[in-house]
Amino acid sequence: MSLSEAQFHDLVDEAQERVEDAFDDSDLDLDLENSAGVLTVRFENGSQVILSRQEPLRQLWVAARSGGFHFDYDQASGRWICDSSDEPLGELLSRVTREQAGEDLEFDEL
């Protein structure tokens, strides 16, 4: 069963909110901007991670220094899963945060 447009937007909003909360609760020096469905994380060193919704494909895209990643929502597990590596969104965000900011940060429930 594919996601309806409303379900898709609700799921992306929830994922972006959880990402924002994890960064807000961390000790990292960064800036967060959420505008028009695009969440931009700017680290102290100038690097960025960008989460954006791709409505026609019902995907969540992540752009990081290490590349671009496309996530599909897996209803069975309730998680966003990378379509090329099967890596859950939370694991990818932990990895790119470590790579770009040099800090370990957990993204539970993602």
C-alpha positions as CSV (number, residue, x, y, z in Angstrom):
1,M,0.0,0.0,0.0
2,S,1.5,3.3,-1.0
3,L,1.3,6.4,1.2
4,S,-1.3,9.0,0.6
5,E,-0.1,12.6,0.2
6,A,-1.3,13.5,3.6
7,Q,0.3,10.4,5.2
8,F,3.6,11.2,3.5
9,H,3.7,14.8,4.7
10,D,2.8,13.8,8.2
11,L,5.6,11.2,8.3
12,V,8.2,13.6,6.9
13,D,7.1,16.3,9.4
14,E,7.5,13.8,12.2
15,A,10.9,12.7,11.0
16,Q,12.2,16.2,10.6
17,E,10.8,17.1,14.1
18,R,12.7,14.2,15.6
19,V,15.9,15.2,13.8
20,E,15.5,18.8,15.1
21,D,14.9,17.6,18.6
22,A,18.0,15.4,18.6
23,F,20.1,18.3,17.4
24,D,18.5,20.7,19.9
25,D,19.2,18.4,22.7
26,S,22.9,18.0,21.8
27,D,25.8,20.1,22.7
28,L,26.7,20.7,19.1
29,D,27.2,24.3,17.9
30,L,25.0,24.4,14.8
31,D,22.1,26.3,13.2
32,L,18.8,24.7,12.2
33,E,16.5,26.1,9.6
34,N,13.2,24.5,8.6
35,S,11.5,26.2,5.7
36,A,9.1,25.0,3.1
37,G,9.6,21.4,4.1
38,V,13.4,21.5,3.9
39,L,15.4,21.1,7.1
40,T,18.9,22.5,6.9
41,V,21.5,21.7,9.5
42,R,24.6,23.9,9.4
43,F,27.5,22.8,11.5
44,E,30.1,25.0,13.1
45,N,32.7,24.1,10.4
46,G,30.3,25.3,7.6
47,S,29.3,21.8,6.4
48,Q,25.6,21.1,6.0
49,V,23.1,18.2,6.1
50,I,19.8,18.9,4.2
51,L,16.6,16.8,4.6
52,S,14.0,17.5,1.9
53,R,10.7,15.9,0.9
54,Q,10.3,14.6,-2.6
55,E,6.5,14.5,-2.8
56,P,6.1,13.0,-6.3
57,L,8.3,10.0,-5.3
58,R,7.1,9.9,-1.7
59,Q,10.7,9.9,-0.6
60,L,12.8,11.8,2.0
61,W,16.1,12.9,0.6
62,V,19.2,13.6,2.6
63,A,22.2,15.6,1.2
64,A,25.4,15.4,3.1
65,R,29.1,15.9,2.4
66,S,29.4,12.1,1.6
67,G,26.6,12.2,-1.0
68,G,22.9,12.2,-1.6
69,F,20.6,9.6,-0.1
70,H,17.0,8.7,-0.9
71,F,14.7,7.2,1.7
72,D,11.4,5.3,1.3
73,Y,9.1,4.8,4.2
74,D,8.9,1.1,5.3
75,Q,5.4,0.7,6.8
76,A,6.3,-2.7,8.3
77,S,9.2,-1.3,10.4
78,G,7.9,2.2,10.7
79,R,11.2,3.6,9.5
80,W,12.7,5.5,6.6
81,I,15.1,3.2,4.8
82,C,17.7,4.2,2.2
83,D,16.8,2.8,-1.2
84,S,20.4,2.0,-2.2
85,S,21.9,0.7,1.1
86,D,19.0,-0.3,3.3
87,E,20.5,1.9,6.0
88,P,17.8,3.4,8.3
89,L,17.6,7.2,8.4
90,G,18.8,7.4,12.1
91,E,22.0,5.4,11.3
92,L,22.8,7.5,8.3
93,L,22.3,10.7,10.3
94,S,24.5,9.4,13.1
95,R,27.2,8.6,10.6
96,V,27.1,11.9,8.7
97,T,27.1,13.9,12.0
98,R,30.2,12.0,13.1
99,E,31.8,12.6,9.7
100,Q,30.9,16.2,9.4
101,A,30.9,17.5,13.0
102,G,33.2,14.9,14.6
103,E,30.6,14.1,17.3
104,D,28.6,11.0,18.1
105,L,24.9,11.7,18.2
106,E,22.1,9.1,18.4
107,F,18.9,9.5,16.4
108,D,16.6,7.0,18.3
109,E,13.4,5.9,16.6
110,L,14.5,7.0,13.1
